[in-house]
């Protein structure tokens, strides 16, 4: 039987897309953090979205965030995303794919940069997150978001920042963000509970600090919102015990928590799977969206 030319062209296009996605996924699994971000940003289009870049939330040059919003948002959930990088690297520009992905799901999304170590140590980057959340809350309605429908999400070191700024009562109080306005925390491959003094990341904390003084699992307030803790099955950077300890602390405080292991992914690919072309890598994006939809205000 002769296949019509239109069908042949469509089949060829689907094959090219599939092969391209496979090659991209394999490349991401093998490349550095910066390389992965570059690839993802190159294939990310923000067409049809409202995007405002480099919105200042504080006095430092790194106190800026990018806001991504659906063009027709009205009363939408608002998500603040915080990047990783051992508190010593990374920025908002490398996570355009996260902002685009969440905005396409219908959420007003802020992707922030923050002050880095070793020049800046705990709690400076946590305070930056609180200030960024305050700014995003203040600006939410202008982009079609609901300022009382907030979610805070982070990857790696950014997941530490997200949990600490929401779970430790002092940070939201310091910027006058009502605790009840935060509907959930999403941590992706986060180091919530470890002795930083034995790692290179020690430069991100005061020299005389102890884990009890800085780790989020030691600071959980009883009125904290629900948490989603995503663990990469093949993570060789952040030990899964971090999520186990954080889950135990949240449960001890009576805070709802879901800990989920994302199969087959590593420390980088677990967040790369947030990109819409790369959801075949793992179900990070699906789990994040499901959590927000279950917890959002209606």
N, C-alpha and C positions, 0 to 999 in steps of 0.2 A: 504494500500500500504506500502511495506517495504522501509524504507528510507536507501539508501546506507550508509555504515559506514563512508566514507569520508565526506559526507554531514552532518552526525550526529556530527562528530568531529568538523567540521567547525562551526556548529551552537553552539555547547557547548563552543567553544573558544570565539566566538563573545559575548555570554552571559556572560562569565567570565570577558571579557574586559569591557563590559558595566557596570556590577555590580561593578567591581573594580573602574572604573572611577566615578561612582555615590558615592561610599563610600569615595573615595578620595576627591571629591567635598564637600560632607557633612562635612568631617573632617576639610577641609580647612576653611569652613565657621565658624567653631566653635573654631579653635585653634588659638594660638598666632602667631604673625608675625614670630618669630624664628622657631616655629614648622612648619608653612606653608612652609617656605623656605627650611627646611630640607627635608620635604616630596617631594617637587618639585625637588630638586637637586638629590635626590635618584632615581627618575624615569627619569632623563634627561641624555641622552647619546650624547656625542659629536663625535661619530664615523663618519669618513668621512670628518670632518671639520679640518681646520687648527686652532690650538689654541696655543696662547702664553700667559703664565700667569706671573703676577707680573712684568709687564713692568714699570719701574720707570719713572715718569714725573716730579718729584720734589725732594727736599731733605728730606722731612719728611717720616717716616716709613709708613704712610698711603697714600703717594703720589704714588700710583701704580694702574695699570689697567690691566685687562685681555682682550685680543683681540681674537675674534672669526671670522672666515672667511670661506666662501665656498671654497672648494678645487679648483674650476675652475673659481674663480672670475676674472673678467676683466672689469675695468672701473665701478665697482659697487658703489652704494651709500654707504656712511660711516655714521654710527650712533654712537653717544656717549650716553650711558645710565647712569643716575645718580640716586642712590638709595635714599630712604626716611629713616625716623627714627627720626623725630623732631630735626634734626641736632645734635643729641646726641648719636645715635646708628646706626647700620646697616653697611654693607660693601659690596664689590663686590662679595665676596664668596657666599653670600646668594642669588645672582641673576644670577647664572649660567644659569637658565632656560630662562632668558630674552636674554642673549647672544646667546644661542643655537637657540632659536626661530627666532630671527632676522637673524642669519647667514643662517638658513635653508631657509629663504625667499629670500636669495641672497645678503645680505648686510654684509659688513665688519663692525663689531660691537665692540666697546670698552665699557667695564663695569668697572667703576671706584670706588675707595674708595676716601674719602677726610677727611681732618682734622675735628675733632668733638668738639662741645661745652661740657662743659663750658670753657675748656681751650682755645678754638679757637672760636672767634665770627665773625659775619659779618664784613668785606667781605671776610675773609680768605677762607671759603669753596667755595665761588663764584670764587675767584681767582684760586683756585685749579681746578675748572671746566674749566676755560679758559686755564690753563696750560695743562690739559689733552687733551683738544680739539686740542691745538697746536701740541702736541706730536702725537696724532692720525692722524692729517692732514699730518704731516711730514712722518709718517710711512705708510700711506694709500696705496701708489703705491706698496710697497713691498708685501702687502697682496691682491693685485688685486683691490684696491679701487681707486676712483677718488677723489683727495684732494679738488676739487672744487664742490663736490656733498655731502656736509655735512648736517646732521640732528642732533639736540640735543633733547634728550628725558629724562624725569625724572618722578618719582613717589613721591607724597607727598612733603616732604621737598626738594627732588631732582627736582621736577617740578618747585618749586620756584627758585632753583639754575639755572635750564635750562633757564627759562624765563629771569631772571636777567642778566645772563652772555651774552645772545644774545641781549636783548632789550636795555640794558644800554650800550651806545656806548663806554664807557671807558674801559670795560673789554676786548673786542676783540682787541681794539687798543693797549692795554697794552701788548699783546702777538703777535702782528703783524699778526693776522688772518684777511684776507680781509673780510669785512662784506658781500660781494656778494658771498662768498664761502659757506655760510650757507643757505641752501635751505628751511629749515623749523624747527619749534619748536613744540615738542609734550609734552604737560603737562597732566599728569594723576593724578587726585585728588589733585591738587596743592593749597597751601595756598598763593595766590598771593597778597592778599589785606585784611589784618586784623590787629587789634591792639594787637601786640604780648605782650604788657606790662601786659595784663590781663591773660596770659597763662603761663604754665610751660616753654614753649619755649622761654620765655624772656631771659633765660641764654645764648641763641645763638646770642644775639644782644648787642651792647654796651649799658651801663646803661643809658646814656644820649641821646640815639637815639630816633627818632620819626618815626612813620609809613611813613611819607612823605620822609624821608631820606633813607629808606631801602626797601620799598615794590616795587616789579616789575611793578605794574600797574601805578606807578608814574614816571616810567623811560622809557617809550616806545619811541623809536626813529622812525621817519617817514619812514626810509628806512629799517625797520625790515622785516624779511621774514614772510611768512604765518605761522599761528599757528593752531594747533588742540588742543582743550581743552576738555579732557574727564572727565566727572563727574560721580561718582558712585551714582546710584539712592538711595541706602540705606546707604550712608556715614554718620556715626555718629562721625567722627573725624574732617573732614574738611568741613566747611559749603559751600553749593553750591554758596552762594553769592560771594565767592572768584572768581569763574569762570565768574560770571555775571559781576563783576567789571572789571576783566581783559579783558573780551570781549569788554566792553564799551570803555576802554582805547585804545585798539588796533583799534577799529573802528574809534574813534576820531582822531587817527593818520593816518588813511587811510590804515591800515595794514589788509590784508585779514585774516579772522579768522573763524573757525568753532567750535562751542561749541556743544557737543553732550552728552546726558545723556545715560549711559549704564544701561539698566534695570536690576533689581534684585540683583545687586552686591553691596558689601560693600567696605570699604576703602582698605581692604587687597585683597578681591577676584577680584577687578577690575584689579589689576596687576597680580594676579595669573592666570587670563584668558589669559595672554600672553603666558603661557605654552601650547605647542601644544596638550598635552593630555587633557587640561582643557578648550578648547575653547567653550565647551557646557555651561560654566558658564556665558559667555557674549561675545560680539563681539569686545572686546578690540583689539585683534590681527588683526582682519580683518580691523578694522578702521585705525589702525596704518599703515598697509601695503598699504591700498588704498591711504592714504594721501601721503606716500612716493612715491608711483608709479605715482601719479598725479603731484608731485612737482619735481621729480628728473630730472637731466640733462640726455638727451638721446645722 
